[in-house]
Amino acid sequence: MNGRPISGASVGARAYRSKGLLALLLGVLLFAVTACGGGDSDSGSGSGDAKGKDSTKADTKASQAVVTIAPKDGADDVKTSGALKVSAAKGKLTEVEVADTKGNAVAGKITDGGATWTPATHLASATKYKVHAVAKDSGGRESAEDSAFTTLTPKNTFVGTYAPEDGSKVGVGMPFSIRFTRGITHPADVEKAIEIKTVPAVDVQGHWFGNDRLDFRPEQYWKAGTKVTVKLNLDGVEGRPGVYGKQAKTVTFTIGRSQVSTVDVKTHKMVVKRDGKVYKTIPITTGKPGYDTWNGQMVISERLRVTRMNGETVGYGGEYDIKDVPDAQRLTDSGTFIHGNYWGGDAFGNYNASHGCVGLRDNRGGGDRNAPAAWFFDHSITGDVVIVKHSKDKTVAPDNGLNGWNMSWADWTA
């Protein structure tokens, strides 16, 4: 190999210089580590001082917030209204969850700036509920509380029978009408427990007739095709002292095509309008003098292919008893029908001869489905509207049948 040989002295000098440089670098690193540590041997290693003032150290102080749940944990025979309340002292509620054992949540609202939570509705009867509540104090520290209780099992209950039926298709005049098996003395609580939603949306309001009947309707007739959903959340509602509802049910119905028929007592004709257009004109007969037909807007509430009509049932003694009246559709609770008549001779379209009903020509047994009464029956549904005008009698009472349309909206919502 060419070149000058390296002497031993040169190698030793270089090795010494390398060791010196390494020692210098280690010294610098040790100084840096010591400076970053920032503490002496008595204060320990790591960040912060012995007094724990560093912001990165966890705060181990307990929350000052106190959560209180009423009723107390394990309580039973709890009232369904007014008993449940969650509150916080020395802090604010941030979370409250209440649900039954099936997971059905109870809606509620935190109020008073986080001091209290109350349910938005009553509770169901004979049901176990679990409560979980969280509050934070001024330092952001959380405090939680859990509880469980069971509501009372009522000795006395009520239910509501309603119309129309679930899943039905009805006419534009059909209210949602519910009649209770016990007189209601807490009407606001009962009405609050009935929720009605529609598609398309429309304002629907309730009106009480006495203390055992509640009807709901919009201001004007329903729009054809409207879908109505009614939630009966009556389970646990105290309708009168010591008497509780026991229904929790959803009812749906749909509004069909619009059919409104107008009976003119003077002309002895009925004009049937379908979706606002004249569909058919039918000769009729109404109540003779002394038995005049009610004026007003009436809703078909019952449809009977054949029925018996006895004057004794409506206060007319033995004036008539017809066992096979065909194609009868009820307009009032007091006994007014629009029905087939096979005994009226030439009265239809000419003069008034009934005991207050609206009569249309028909065949005995209703076998001819082209007869006026049969045709009208086959083209009608529950909830269709029949309006009577120009009678000498007064307007039908709103609660005589499903006939609340005879009240103004202001009176209905008063």
Buried (B, 14 or more C-beta within 10 A) or exposed (E): EEEEEEEEEEEEEEEEEEEEEEEEEEEEEEEEEEEEEEBEEEEEEEEBEEEEEEEEEEEEEEBBBBBBBBBEEEBEEBBBBEBBBBBBEEBBBBEBBBEBEEEEEBEBEBEEEBBBBBBEBBBBBBBBBBBBBBBBBEEEBBBEBEBBBBBBEBEEBBBBEBBBEEEBBBBBBBBBBBBBEBEBEBBEBBBBBBEBEBEEEBEBBBBBBEBBBBBBBBEEBBEBEBEBEBBBBBBBBBBBEEBBBBBBBEBBBBBBBBBBBBBBBEBBBBBBBBEEEEBBBBBBBBBBEEBBBBBBBBBBBBBBEBBEBBBEEBEBEEEBEBEEBBBBBBBBBBBBBBBBBBEBEEBBBEEBBBBBBBBBBBBEEBEBEEBBBBBBBEBBBBBBBBBBBEBEBEBBBBBBBBBBBBBEEEEBEE
